[in-house]
Amino acid sequence: MAEEKKIVIRRLETAKDLGKFMAKYYYELDEASKTGKEKIAWCTSVGPAEILRGLGFLTYFPETHSAMLGTTRMATDLIPVANALGYSPEICSYLTADIGAFIEGVTPLAKVFKGIESVPKPDVLVYNTNQCRDVQDWFLWYGNKFNVPVVGVESYRNVPEVTEGHVTGIVKQLENLIEPLEKVAGRKFDMDEFKNAVKLSRECSDLWEKCLAAAASKPSPLTFFDGTTLMGPAVVGRGTQKALDVYHLLLDELNDRVEKGLGALEEEQYRIYWDGMPVWGRLSMHSKLFAGLKANVIASTYCSSWIFSALDENDPFGSMARAYTELFIVRADKFKEDYIKNKLDFFGIDGVVYHDARTCPNNTNCRYGLSQRLQEQTDIPFVTIDGDLNDLRCLSDEQTKTNIEAFIEQLEERK
């Protein structure tokens, strides 16, 4: 029998630096939770983190914890615990996995970071429904558990063009957060701190955008699967200098790879765009599956969700309102089609993978004909895989493998 060729995926050295960043972030939260010396605000991943920085809060993002529940494959066993409370198996498996973990008293943080035994206790929970309504229900459950305030922003959905009316409405809601948050923080809102956080968030956004754009080079110096873990500081460190420092290191390494013509894969014949959420419990498996087929999944809609080019320290409230309403997930399909079409051209894409995530309809874009319309417009073929972000019961590994292999064969025939 012929020896199976080893799959070579070149790992980024600065991934270790990003790992250290995340470790320091969680240890700081754990210390504050145990001592009570600093106030902790839970925030949704595209919530008003900059306002919280302006009030001196440490910020914790439960979605990152849920993603860890997925990558460690703890989620599937914990989801039924929340289902037993009346939370449907059809709703966000981030929510159900996280609540299930809390009820069971377990966390992947304890496995990764020595000495951390639980998620940090919140003093307040702050949400933005620009992702989905589930985050509001999620935070209200914890608000009741910890007996702490829950405040948030009700965002617009299915937005064709972001108008001044949209911005004005969100600005008012953002401003209305200040007073209740001041009461929890025990201090006044600092406009200078807030503006500086907006400035740093914009700089972080610009750096992260440049890191992702490096994948336009041929061969690509990184993969989508890299991006799903490298984006951690863009989520939890938004508005801090520490996030900028680590992304400067990452960008330098990516640029060095580009100059040397060094790709993330030993051989890159096909360039793939991934639309939708990753399957967190199958990151490694999917990475190796595509690499073994000489296909590099180089870009995604998901990883670009933390690019906020509208942020402007000179108009902090207005630019925040615009940036968080321009978010891809809340836009109408015509905008989404044009957005993805531009990405396919920019990255030189051969084929598109749409992930139909069972419990995440808001991050699934292939249910209303968008994928077919884009293929007609671009002549770039696509394949849809069924699965979920966290619930592995919704996924057939064998079917996914078969579909992806057949899809790459289709791309080979076109070449």
C-alpha positions as CSV (number, residue, x, y, z in Angstrom):
1,M,0.0,0.0,0.0
2,A,1.3,3.4,-1.0
3,E,2.3,5.6,2.0
4,E,-0.2,8.4,2.5
5,K,1.4,11.8,1.9
6,K,1.7,13.9,5.1
7,I,-0.4,17.0,5.2
8,V,1.8,20.1,5.8
9,I,0.1,23.2,7.3
10,R,2.6,25.9,8.3
11,R,1.6,27.4,11.7
12,L,2.2,31.0,12.5
13,E,4.8,31.7,15.2
14,T,2.9,34.7,16.5
15,A,0.0,32.5,17.3
16,K,1.9,31.9,20.5
17,D,1.9,35.6,21.2
18,L,-1.9,35.8,20.7
19,G,-2.2,32.8,23.0
20,K,-0.3,34.7,25.7
21,F,-2.6,37.7,25.2
22,M,-5.7,35.6,25.7
23,A,-4.1,34.0,28.8
24,K,-3.4,37.4,30.4
25,Y,-6.9,38.5,29.5
26,Y,-8.6,35.6,31.3
27,Y,-6.3,35.7,34.3
28,E,-7.0,39.5,34.8
29,L,-10.7,38.8,34.8
30,D,-10.3,35.9,37.2
31,E,-8.3,38.0,39.6
32,A,-10.9,40.8,39.5
33,S,-13.7,38.3,40.0
34,K,-12.1,36.8,43.1
35,T,-11.0,40.1,44.7
36,G,-13.8,42.4,43.6
37,K,-11.3,45.2,43.2
38,E,-12.5,46.0,39.6
39,K,-15.9,45.9,38.1
40,I,-16.7,43.4,35.4
41,A,-19.2,43.9,32.6
42,W,-20.3,41.1,30.4
43,C,-20.6,42.3,26.8
44,T,-21.8,40.7,23.6
45,S,-19.0,40.4,21.0
46,V,-20.2,43.3,18.9
47,G,-21.6,45.2,21.9
48,P,-20.6,48.7,23.1
49,A,-17.3,47.7,24.6
50,E,-15.8,51.2,24.1
51,I,-18.4,52.7,26.4
52,L,-17.5,50.2,29.0
53,R,-13.8,51.1,28.7
54,G,-14.8,54.7,29.3
55,L,-16.3,53.6,32.7
56,G,-13.3,51.5,33.8
57,F,-15.0,48.1,33.4
58,L,-13.1,44.9,32.6
59,T,-15.1,43.3,29.9
60,Y,-15.9,39.6,29.5
61,F,-17.4,38.2,26.2
62,P,-19.4,35.0,26.8
63,E,-19.4,34.2,23.1
64,T,-15.6,33.5,23.3
65,H,-16.3,31.1,26.1
66,S,-19.0,29.4,24.0
67,A,-16.6,29.0,21.1
68,M,-14.2,27.3,23.6
69,L,-16.9,25.0,24.6
70,G,-17.2,24.1,20.9
71,T,-13.5,23.7,20.2
72,T,-13.1,21.5,23.3
73,R,-16.2,19.5,22.2
74,M,-17.8,20.0,25.6
75,A,-20.8,21.8,24.1
76,T,-22.7,18.8,22.7
77,D,-23.1,17.2,26.1
78,L,-24.0,20.4,27.8
79,I,-26.7,21.7,25.4
80,P,-29.3,19.2,26.6
81,V,-28.9,20.7,30.1
82,A,-30.3,24.0,28.9
83,N,-32.8,22.2,26.7
84,A,-34.3,20.7,29.9
85,L,-34.9,24.3,31.2
86,G,-37.1,25.0,28.1
87,Y,-34.5,26.4,25.8
88,S,-35.2,24.9,22.4
89,P,-32.6,22.7,20.6
90,E,-33.2,25.0,17.6
91,I,-32.0,28.2,19.2
92,C,-28.3,29.4,19.4
93,S,-26.1,26.6,20.6
94,Y,-23.7,29.2,22.0
95,L,-26.5,30.1,24.4
96,T,-27.5,26.6,25.3
97,A,-23.9,25.3,25.7
98,D,-22.9,28.2,27.9
99,I,-26.0,28.0,30.2
100,G,-25.6,24.2,30.3
101,A,-21.9,24.7,31.3
102,F,-22.8,27.1,34.1
103,I,-25.5,24.8,35.5
104,E,-23.1,21.9,35.5
105,G,-20.3,24.0,37.0
106,V,-17.8,23.3,34.3
107,T,-15.7,25.5,32.0
108,P,-13.0,24.9,29.4
109,L,-11.1,27.8,31.0
110,A,-10.2,25.4,33.8
111,K,-8.6,23.0,31.3
112,V,-6.5,25.7,29.6
113,F,-5.6,28.1,32.3
114,K,-4.3,26.7,35.6
115,G,-6.1,28.2,38.7
116,I,-9.2,29.4,36.8
117,E,-12.2,27.5,38.0
118,S,-15.2,29.4,36.7
119,V,-16.2,32.3,34.4
120,P,-15.9,35.7,36.1
121,K,-18.9,37.1,38.0
122,P,-20.6,40.0,36.3
123,D,-21.5,43.3,37.9
124,V,-23.6,44.2,34.9
125,L,-24.5,42.6,31.5
126,V,-24.6,44.7,28.3
127,Y,-25.9,43.4,25.0
128,N,-26.5,44.5,21.4
129,T,-29.0,42.6,19.4
130,N,-27.1,43.4,16.2
131,Q,-26.2,39.7,16.2
132,C,-29.5,38.2,17.1
133,R,-32.2,38.3,19.8
134,D,-30.7,35.3,21.5
135,V,-28.0,37.4,23.1
136,Q,-30.6,39.3,25.0
137,D,-32.3,36.2,26.3
138,W,-28.9,34.8,27.2
139,F,-27.9,37.8,29.2
140,L,-31.3,38.1,30.9
141,W,-30.9,34.6,32.2
142,Y,-27.5,35.5,33.8
143,G,-28.9,38.8,35.1
144,N,-31.5,36.8,37.0
145,K,-28.9,34.3,38.2
146,F,-26.5,36.9,39.5
147,N,-29.1,39.5,40.4
148,V,-27.4,42.2,38.5
149,P,-28.6,44.8,36.0
150,V,-29.0,44.0,32.3
151,V,-28.9,46.8,29.7
152,G,-28.6,46.9,26.0
153,V,-29.2,48.2,22.5
154,E,-32.0,47.0,20.3
155,S,-30.5,47.1,16.8
156,Y,-32.1,47.3,13.4
157,R,-32.3,44.2,11.2
158,N,-32.3,43.6,7.4
159,V,-30.8,47.0,6.8
160,P,-30.4,47.9,3.1
161,E,-28.5,51.2,3.5
162,V,-27.5,52.7,6.8
163,T,-29.2,56.1,7.1
164,E,-28.9,59.0,9.5
165,G,-32.2,57.8,11.0
166,H,-30.6,54.5,11.9
167,V,-27.6,56.2,13.4
168,T,-29.6,58.7,15.4
169,G,-31.8,55.9,16.9
170,I,-28.8,53.9,18.0
171,V,-26.9,56.9,19.3
172,K,-29.8,57.7,21.6
173,Q,-29.8,54.2,23.0
174,L,-26.0,54.2,23.5
175,E,-26.2,57.5,25.4
176,N,-29.0,56.1,27.5
177,L,-26.6,53.4,28.7
178,I,-24.4,55.8,30.5
179,E,-26.5,56.6,33.6
180,P,-27.3,53.0,34.6
181,L,-23.7,52.0,33.9
182,E,-22.3,54.8,36.0
183,K,-24.4,53.6,39.0
184,V,-22.8,50.1,38.7
185,A,-19.3,51.5,38.0
186,G,-19.5,53.8,41.0
187,R,-17.8,56.6,38.9
188,K,-18.6,59.1,36.2
189,F,-18.2,58.3,32.5
190,D,-14.9,59.6,31.2
191,M,-15.3,61.1,27.7
192,D,-11.5,61.1,27.1
193,E,-11.2,57.4,28.0
194,F,-14.1,56.7,25.8
195,K,-12.7,58.5,22.8
196,N,-9.3,56.8,23.3
197,A,-11.1,53.4,23.3
198,V,-12.8,54.3,20.1
199,K,-9.5,55.4,18.6
200,L,-7.8,52.2,19.7
201,S,-10.7,50.1,18.4
202,R,-10.4,51.7,15.0
203,E,-6.7,51.1,14.9
204,C,-7.3,47.4,15.9
205,S,-9.9,47.1,13.2
206,D,-7.5,48.5,10.6
207,L,-4.7,46.1,11.6
208,W,-7.0,43.1,11.7
209,E,-8.3,44.1,8.2
210,K,-4.7,44.2,6.9
211,C,-4.0,40.8,8.5
212,L,-7.0,39.2,6.7
213,A,-6.2,41.0,3.5
214,A,-2.8,39.3,3.4
215,A,-4.6,36.2,2.3
216,A,-5.2,37.8,-1.1
217,S,-1.5,37.0,-1.9
218,K,-0.8,33.8,-3.8
219,P,-0.1,31.5,-2.1
220,S,-2.1,32.7,1.0
221,P,0.0,33.1,4.1
222,L,-2.9,32.1,6.4
223,T,-6.1,30.1,6.4
224,F,-9.6,30.8,7.5
225,F,-9.1,28.2,10.3
226,D,-6.1,30.3,11.5
227,G,-8.3,33.4,11.4
228,T,-10.9,31.9,13.7
229,T,-8.4,31.7,16.6
230,L,-6.3,34.7,15.7
231,M,-9.3,37.0,15.9
232,G,-9.4,36.6,19.7
233,P,-7.8,40.0,20.5
234,A,-10.0,41.8,18.0
235,V,-13.0,40.6,20.0
236,V,-11.9,40.8,23.6
237,G,-9.2,43.4,23.3
238,R,-11.0,46.0,21.2
239,G,-10.2,49.4,22.6
240,T,-6.9,48.5,24.2
241,Q,-3.2,49.1,23.2
242,K,-2.4,45.4,24.0
243,A,-4.5,44.2,21.1
244,L,-2.6,46.6,18.7
245,D,0.8,45.4,19.9
246,V,0.0,41.7,19.2
247,Y,-1.5,42.4,15.8
248,H,1.5,44.4,14.7
249,L,3.5,41.2,15.4
250,L,1.1,39.1,13.4
251,L,1.0,41.5,10.5
252,D,4.8,41.5,10.3
253,E,4.9,37.8,10.1
254,L,2.2,37.6,7.5
255,N,4.0,40.3,5.4
256,D,7.3,38.3,5.8
257,R,5.6,35.2,4.4
258,V,4.1,37.2,1.5
259,E,7.6,38.6,0.6
260,K,9.1,35.1,0.7
261,G,6.1,33.5,-1.2
262,L,5.5,31.2,1.7
263,G,2.0,29.9,1.9
264,A,0.1,28.4,4.8
265,L,-0.2,25.2,2.8
266,E,2.6,23.4,1.1
267,E,0.6,23.3,-2.1
268,E,-2.3,25.6,-2.9
269,Q,-4.3,24.7,-6.0
270,Y,-7.7,26.0,-5.0
271,R,-8.7,29.1,-3.1
272,I,-11.9,28.8,-1.1
273,Y,-14.2,31.3,0.6
274,W,-16.1,30.2,3.7
275,D,-19.4,31.9,4.4
276,G,-21.0,31.5,7.9
277,M,-19.8,30.3,11.2
278,P,-17.0,27.7,11.7
279,V,-17.8,24.3,13.1
280,W,-15.8,24.9,16.2
281,G,-15.5,21.2,17.2
282,R,-14.1,20.4,13.7
283,L,-11.6,23.2,13.1
284,S,-8.6,20.8,12.9
285,M,-10.5,18.1,11.0
286,H,-11.8,20.6,8.4
287,S,-8.4,22.3,8.1
288,K,-6.7,19.0,7.3
289,L,-9.5,17.9,5.0
290,F,-9.1,20.9,2.7
291,A,-5.3,21.0,2.9
292,G,-5.2,17.3,1.9
293,L,-7.2,18.3,-1.2
294,K,-4.7,21.2,-1.9
295,A,-7.5,23.6,-1.2
296,N,-6.9,26.6,1.0
297,V,-9.9,28.2,2.7
298,I,-8.4,31.6,2.8
299,A,-11.2,34.1,3.7
300,S,-14.6,34.3,5.3
301,T,-17.5,36.6,6.1
302,Y,-17.2,35.6,9.8
303,C,-13.6,36.7,10.5
304,S,-14.3,40.1,8.9
305,S,-17.1,40.7,11.5
306,W,-14.6,42.7,13.6
307,I,-13.7,45.2,11.0
308,F,-15.3,48.6,12.0
309,S,-14.0,51.1,9.5
310,A,-16.6,53.7,10.5
311,L,-15.2,54.2,14.0
312,D,-14.0,57.8,14.6
313,E,-12.8,59.2,17.9
314,N,-14.0,62.7,16.8
315,D,-17.6,61.4,16.7
316,P,-17.5,58.5,19.2
317,F,-21.2,57.9,19.7
318,G,-22.2,58.5,16.1
319,S,-19.4,56.4,14.6
320,M,-20.1,53.6,17.0
321,A,-23.7,53.6,16.0
322,R,-22.8,53.5,12.3
323,A,-20.1,50.9,12.7
324,Y,-22.3,48.5,14.6
325,T,-25.2,49.0,12.2
326,E,-23.1,48.5,9.1
327,L,-22.3,45.0,10.4
328,F,-22.7,42.4,7.7
329,I,-25.1,40.2,9.8
330,V,-27.8,42.9,10.1
331,R,-27.8,43.9,6.4
332,A,-30.3,43.1,3.7
333,D,-29.4,40.4,1.1
334,K,-28.6,42.9,-1.7
335,F,-25.8,44.3,0.4
336,K,-24.6,40.9,1.4
337,E,-24.5,39.7,-2.2
338,D,-22.4,42.8,-3.3
339,Y,-20.2,42.3,-0.2
340,I,-19.4,38.7,-0.9
341,K,-19.0,39.3,-4.6
342,N,-16.3,41.9,-3.9
343,K,-14.5,39.5,-1.6
344,L,-14.6,36.7,-4.2
345,D,-12.9,39.0,-6.6
346,F,-10.4,40.5,-4.1
347,F,-9.2,37.1,-2.9
348,G,-9.2,35.4,-6.3
349,I,-11.7,32.7,-5.2
350,D,-12.3,29.4,-7.0
351,G,-15.2,28.2,-5.0
352,V,-17.5,29.0,-2.0
353,V,-18.5,26.9,1.0
354,Y,-21.7,27.9,2.7
355,H,-22.1,26.5,6.2
356,D,-25.8,26.1,7.0
357,A,-25.6,26.3,10.8
358,R,-28.6,24.6,12.3
359,T,-28.9,26.9,15.3
360,C,-27.5,30.1,13.8
361,P,-29.9,31.4,11.1
362,N,-28.5,34.9,11.5
363,N,-25.0,33.8,10.4
364,T,-26.3,31.5,7.7
365,N,-26.7,33.1,4.3
366,C,-27.7,30.3,2.0
367,R,-31.4,29.8,2.9
368,Y,-33.0,32.4,0.7
369,G,-31.3,31.9,-2.7
370,L,-28.3,34.1,-2.1
371,S,-25.8,31.3,-3.0
372,Q,-27.6,30.6,-6.3
373,R,-27.8,34.2,-7.2
374,L,-24.1,34.8,-6.6
375,Q,-23.2,31.8,-8.7
376,E,-25.2,33.2,-11.6
377,Q,-23.5,36.6,-11.2
378,T,-19.9,35.3,-10.8
379,D,-19.8,31.8,-12.3
380,I,-18.1,30.7,-9.1
381,P,-19.5,27.4,-7.9
382,F,-20.5,26.7,-4.4
383,V,-21.3,23.8,-2.0
384,T,-23.4,23.8,1.1
385,I,-22.5,21.8,4.2
386,D,-25.0,21.1,7.0
387,G,-23.8,21.5,10.5
388,D,-23.7,23.8,13.5
389,L,-21.3,26.1,15.3
390,N,-21.4,24.0,18.5
391,D,-23.9,21.1,18.4
392,L,-22.0,18.3,16.7
393,R,-25.2,16.2,16.5
394,C,-26.2,18.4,13.6
395,L,-23.2,17.3,11.6
396,S,-22.3,14.3,9.6
397,D,-18.5,14.1,9.2
398,E,-18.8,11.5,6.5
399,Q,-21.3,13.5,4.5
400,T,-19.2,16.7,4.9
401,K,-16.1,14.9,3.6
402,T,-17.9,13.4,0.7
403,N,-19.5,16.7,-0.3
404,I,-16.2,18.6,0.0
405,E,-14.2,16.0,-2.0
406,A,-16.9,16.1,-4.8
407,F,-16.7,19.8,-4.8
408,I,-13.0,20.0,-5.2
409,E,-13.3,17.4,-8.1
410,Q,-15.7,19.8,-9.7
411,L,-13.2,22.7,-9.3
412,E,-10.5,20.4,-10.8
413,E,-12.7,19.7,-13.9
414,R,-13.2,23.5,-14.4
415,K,-9.5,24.1,-14.3
